[in-house]
Amino acid sequence: MRLLLMSDTHLPRRAKRLPEPLLAELPDADVVFHAGDWVDTATLDLLESRSRRLVAVYGNNDGPELRARLPEVAHADLGGLRFGVVHETGPAAGREARCAARFPDLDVLVFGHSHIPWDSTAPTGLRLLNPGSPTDRRRRPHCTYLTATLADAALTEVTLHRLPR
């Protein structure tokens, strides 16, 4: 199973549209994750229409229209793993322990907010993944997103994709 992970698209404030390399990944993705801060409903409509399955949440910059359509926390059981998606997880210090305590029944937590890519594993085995942002690099050298393969109840080929400036 092929996974595509993104967050913090902030359209149309940070960019006019999603980058072409990211859009080109959509047909190959069995599941698309978006960890919030869409800002516009057009991006949600686009991903809903082009994704086989979308697992998504709203973020702190998303208004009433997006909050009416998306949950604060989303869950999905995929290929033997329990996934969760949330926008904010708090500061980097103590993130693994804090998330493991908040989400004890998950195997993988996809999150956003910081625009900083993150891939770590809590002592409990919870895998934490932040794909960064494909449209707003903030203080990072590149805009980013993640892809992964899910097979035999394991994530493999977790790849951070750097987008051209």
Short mmCIF file of the C-alpha atoms (twelve columns), coordinates in Angstrom:
data_MODEL
# 
_entry.id   MODEL 
# 
loop_
_atom_site.group_PDB 
_atom_site.id 
_atom_site.type_symbol 
_atom_site.label_atom_id 
_atom_site.label_alt_id 
_atom_site.label_comp_id 
_atom_site.label_asym_id 
_atom_site.label_seq_id 
_atom_site.Cartn_x 
_atom_site.Cartn_y 
_atom_site.Cartn_z 
_atom_site.pdbx_PDB_model_num 
ATOM 1   C CA . MET A 1   0.000   0.000  0.000  1 
ATOM 2   C CA . ARG A 2   1.419   3.388  -1.017 1 
ATOM 3   C CA . LEU A 3   0.934   6.335  1.379  1 
ATOM 4   C CA . LEU A 4   1.255   10.061 0.672  1 
ATOM 5   C CA . LEU A 5   1.585   12.399 3.668  1 
ATOM 6   C CA . MET A 6   1.305   16.179 3.688  1 
ATOM 7   C CA . SER A 7   0.416   19.005 6.028  1 
ATOM 8   C CA . ASP A 8   0.291   22.779 6.283  1 
ATOM 9   C CA . THR A 9   -0.599  23.551 2.682  1 
ATOM 10  C CA . HIS A 10  -1.869  27.039 3.617  1 
ATOM 11  C CA . LEU A 11  -3.425  27.675 0.208  1 
ATOM 12  C CA . PRO A 12  -3.752  30.229 -1.284 1 
ATOM 13  C CA . ARG A 13  -1.736  32.213 1.266  1 
ATOM 14  C CA . ARG A 14  1.648   30.453 0.949  1 
ATOM 15  C CA . ALA A 15  1.269   29.296 -2.665 1 
ATOM 16  C CA . LYS A 16  -1.360  29.455 -5.372 1 
ATOM 17  C CA . ARG A 17  -1.578  25.676 -5.768 1 
ATOM 18  C CA . LEU A 18  -0.036  22.410 -4.667 1 
ATOM 19  C CA . PRO A 19  3.347   21.692 -6.315 1 
ATOM 20  C CA . GLU A 20  3.277   19.511 -9.432 1 
ATOM 21  C CA . PRO A 21  5.609   16.795 -8.006 1 
ATOM 22  C CA . LEU A 22  3.181   16.330 -5.100 1 
ATOM 23  C CA . LEU A 23  0.131   16.259 -7.394 1 
ATOM 24  C CA . ALA A 24  1.911   13.688 -9.565 1 
ATOM 25  C CA . GLU A 25  2.065   11.342 -6.536 1 
ATOM 26  C CA . LEU A 26  -1.740  11.292 -6.081 1 
ATOM 27  C CA . PRO A 27  -2.555  8.598  -8.688 1 
ATOM 28  C CA . ASP A 28  -0.041  6.210  -7.074 1 
ATOM 29  C CA . ALA A 29  -1.261  6.741  -3.507 1 
ATOM 30  C CA . ASP A 30  -3.687  4.281  -1.976 1 
ATOM 31  C CA . VAL A 31  -4.136  6.591  1.014  1 
ATOM 32  C CA . VAL A 32  -3.463  10.327 1.319  1 
ATOM 33  C CA . PHE A 33  -2.953  11.907 4.742  1 
ATOM 34  C CA . HIS A 34  -3.288  15.652 5.401  1 
ATOM 35  C CA . ALA A 35  -2.471  16.870 8.923  1 
ATOM 36  C CA . GLY A 36  -4.288  20.210 8.776  1 
ATOM 37  C CA . ASP A 37  -3.835  23.895 8.027  1 
ATOM 38  C CA . TRP A 38  -5.460  23.716 4.615  1 
ATOM 39  C CA . VAL A 39  -6.809  27.301 4.872  1 
ATOM 40  C CA . ASP A 40  -9.015  26.884 1.762  1 
ATOM 41  C CA . THR A 41  -11.747 24.354 1.006  1 
ATOM 42  C CA . ALA A 42  -10.652 24.094 -2.642 1 
ATOM 43  C CA . THR A 43  -7.612  22.029 -1.639 1 
ATOM 44  C CA . LEU A 44  -9.803  19.688 0.399  1 
ATOM 45  C CA . ASP A 45  -12.168 19.353 -2.586 1 
ATOM 46  C CA . LEU A 46  -9.208  18.620 -4.878 1 
ATOM 47  C CA . LEU A 47  -7.751  15.925 -2.616 1 
ATOM 48  C CA . GLU A 48  -11.166 14.355 -2.014 1 
ATOM 49  C CA . SER A 49  -11.765 14.140 -5.773 1 
ATOM 50  C CA . ARG A 50  -8.292  12.781 -6.669 1 
ATOM 51  C CA . SER A 51  -7.551  10.483 -3.710 1 
ATOM 52  C CA . ARG A 52  -8.616  6.871  -3.416 1 
ATOM 53  C CA . ARG A 53  -8.852  7.471  0.327  1 
ATOM 54  C CA . LEU A 54  -8.203  10.670 2.286  1 
ATOM 55  C CA . VAL A 55  -7.506  10.695 6.034  1 
ATOM 56  C CA . ALA A 56  -7.411  14.306 7.187  1 
ATOM 57  C CA . VAL A 57  -7.930  16.769 10.019 1 
ATOM 58  C CA . TYR A 58  -8.296  20.509 10.455 1 
ATOM 59  C CA . GLY A 59  -5.540  22.722 11.849 1 
ATOM 60  C CA . ASN A 60  -5.367  25.889 13.901 1 
ATOM 61  C CA . ASN A 61  -5.525  28.104 10.764 1 
ATOM 62  C CA . ASP A 62  -8.629  26.402 9.376  1 
ATOM 63  C CA . GLY A 63  -11.941 28.212 9.628  1 
ATOM 64  C CA . PRO A 64  -15.513 27.062 10.276 1 
ATOM 65  C CA . GLU A 65  -16.072 25.562 6.804  1 
ATOM 66  C CA . LEU A 66  -13.122 23.187 7.110  1 
ATOM 67  C CA . ARG A 67  -13.874 22.426 10.749 1 
ATOM 68  C CA . ALA A 68  -17.403 21.440 9.752  1 
ATOM 69  C CA . ARG A 69  -16.015 18.913 7.245  1 
ATOM 70  C CA . LEU A 70  -12.983 17.553 9.100  1 
ATOM 71  C CA . PRO A 71  -12.302 16.173 12.591 1 
ATOM 72  C CA . GLU A 72  -9.642  17.396 15.009 1 
ATOM 73  C CA . VAL A 73  -8.257  13.844 15.213 1 
ATOM 74  C CA . ALA A 74  -8.704  11.139 12.570 1 
ATOM 75  C CA . HIS A 75  -8.072  7.399  12.789 1 
ATOM 76  C CA . ALA A 76  -7.567  4.688  10.175 1 
ATOM 77  C CA . ASP A 77  -6.736  1.002  10.417 1 
ATOM 78  C CA . LEU A 78  -4.575  0.172  7.411  1 
ATOM 79  C CA . GLY A 79  -2.685  -2.984 6.576  1 
ATOM 80  C CA . GLY A 80  -2.430  -4.107 10.192 1 
ATOM 81  C CA . LEU A 81  -1.367  -0.716 11.614 1 
ATOM 82  C CA . ARG A 82  -3.456  1.798  13.551 1 
ATOM 83  C CA . PHE A 83  -2.910  5.337  12.248 1 
ATOM 84  C CA . GLY A 84  -3.902  8.624  13.781 1 
ATOM 85  C CA . VAL A 85  -3.720  12.141 12.377 1 
ATOM 86  C CA . VAL A 86  -3.649  15.357 14.407 1 
ATOM 87  C CA . HIS A 87  -2.410  18.843 13.620 1 
ATOM 88  C CA . GLU A 88  -0.601  19.934 16.778 1 
ATOM 89  C CA . THR A 89  1.523   17.882 19.172 1 
ATOM 90  C CA . GLY A 90  3.196   20.667 21.161 1 
ATOM 91  C CA . PRO A 91  6.911   21.418 21.493 1 
ATOM 92  C CA . ALA A 92  9.572   19.056 20.160 1 
ATOM 93  C CA . ALA A 93  10.972  18.444 23.655 1 
ATOM 94  C CA . GLY A 94  9.084   15.512 25.150 1 
ATOM 95  C CA . ARG A 95  7.000   14.920 22.006 1 
ATOM 96  C CA . GLU A 96  7.436   11.134 21.921 1 
ATOM 97  C CA . ALA A 97  6.378   10.584 25.545 1 
ATOM 98  C CA . ARG A 98  3.532   13.095 25.315 1 
ATOM 99  C CA . CYS A 99  2.112   11.569 22.119 1 
ATOM 100 C CA . ALA A 100 2.537   8.004  23.361 1 
ATOM 101 C CA . ALA A 101 0.534   8.911  26.474 1 
ATOM 102 C CA . ARG A 102 -2.168  10.724 24.469 1 
ATOM 103 C CA . PHE A 103 -2.461  8.043  21.766 1 
ATOM 104 C CA . PRO A 104 -1.667  4.708  23.468 1 
ATOM 105 C CA . ASP A 105 -3.628  2.653  20.916 1 
ATOM 106 C CA . LEU A 106 -1.841  3.925  17.793 1 
ATOM 107 C CA . ASP A 107 1.075   2.529  15.836 1 
ATOM 108 C CA . VAL A 108 1.666   5.654  13.703 1 
ATOM 109 C CA . LEU A 109 0.809   9.298  14.363 1 
ATOM 110 C CA . VAL A 110 0.903   11.773 11.468 1 
ATOM 111 C CA . PHE A 111 1.070   15.404 12.590 1 
ATOM 112 C CA . GLY A 112 1.878   18.874 11.305 1 
ATOM 113 C CA . HIS A 113 1.901   22.480 12.532 1 
ATOM 114 C CA . SER A 114 5.652   23.113 12.768 1 
ATOM 115 C CA . HIS A 115 6.405   22.771 9.008  1 
ATOM 116 C CA . ILE A 116 9.503   20.861 10.152 1 
ATOM 117 C CA . PRO A 117 9.831   17.247 8.978  1 
ATOM 118 C CA . TRP A 118 9.977   14.722 11.808 1 
ATOM 119 C CA . ASP A 119 10.415  10.959 11.957 1 
ATOM 120 C CA . SER A 120 10.919  9.351  15.346 1 
ATOM 121 C CA . THR A 121 9.717   6.424  17.408 1 
ATOM 122 C CA . ALA A 122 8.583   6.627  21.023 1 
ATOM 123 C CA . PRO A 123 9.807   3.975  23.507 1 
ATOM 124 C CA . THR A 124 6.306   2.452  23.279 1 
ATOM 125 C CA . GLY A 125 6.817   1.856  19.540 1 
ATOM 126 C CA . LEU A 126 4.608   4.739  18.367 1 
ATOM 127 C CA . ARG A 127 6.046   6.131  15.111 1 
ATOM 128 C CA . LEU A 128 5.681   9.904  14.753 1 
ATOM 129 C CA . LEU A 129 5.759   11.429 11.274 1 
ATOM 130 C CA . ASN A 130 5.543   15.079 10.260 1 
ATOM 131 C CA . PRO A 131 5.803   15.596 6.486  1 
ATOM 132 C CA . GLY A 132 6.652   19.294 6.789  1 
ATOM 133 C CA . SER A 133 4.926   21.618 4.320  1 
ATOM 134 C CA . PRO A 134 4.884   21.414 0.514  1 
ATOM 135 C CA . THR A 135 4.200   25.153 0.219  1 
ATOM 136 C CA . ASP A 136 5.828   26.952 3.175  1 
ATOM 137 C CA . ARG A 137 9.365   25.993 4.140  1 
ATOM 138 C CA . ARG A 138 9.601   28.544 6.961  1 
ATOM 139 C CA . ARG A 139 13.163  28.350 8.247  1 
ATOM 140 C CA . ARG A 140 13.891  25.100 6.404  1 
ATOM 141 C CA . PRO A 141 15.903  24.850 3.180  1 
ATOM 142 C CA . HIS A 142 13.086  23.070 1.275  1 
ATOM 143 C CA . CYS A 143 9.349   22.515 1.184  1 
ATOM 144 C CA . THR A 144 8.629   18.836 1.820  1 
ATOM 145 C CA . TYR A 145 6.187   15.930 1.913  1 
ATOM 146 C CA . LEU A 146 6.492   12.208 2.729  1 
ATOM 147 C CA . THR A 147 5.706   8.957  0.974  1 
ATOM 148 C CA . ALA A 148 5.783   5.506  2.525  1 
ATOM 149 C CA . THR A 149 4.992   1.910  1.726  1 
ATOM 150 C CA . LEU A 150 2.859   -0.186 4.061  1 
ATOM 151 C CA . ALA A 151 3.335   -3.949 3.779  1 
ATOM 152 C CA . ASP A 152 3.034   -6.835 6.232  1 
ATOM 153 C CA . ALA A 153 1.936   -4.493 9.051  1 
ATOM 154 C CA . ALA A 154 5.106   -2.400 8.709  1 
ATOM 155 C CA . LEU A 155 6.032   0.969  7.254  1 
ATOM 156 C CA . THR A 156 8.909   0.778  4.804  1 
ATOM 157 C CA . GLU A 157 10.452  3.163  2.324  1 
ATOM 158 C CA . VAL A 158 9.507   6.248  4.351  1 
ATOM 159 C CA . THR A 159 10.906  8.975  2.100  1 
ATOM 160 C CA . LEU A 160 11.131  12.694 2.658  1 
ATOM 161 C CA . HIS A 161 10.714  14.500 -0.660 1 
ATOM 162 C CA . ARG A 162 12.308  17.921 -1.003 1 
ATOM 163 C CA . LEU A 163 10.610  20.227 -3.460 1 
ATOM 164 C CA . PRO A 164 12.473  22.734 -5.603 1 
ATOM 165 C CA . ARG A 165 12.276  26.328 -4.455 1 
# 
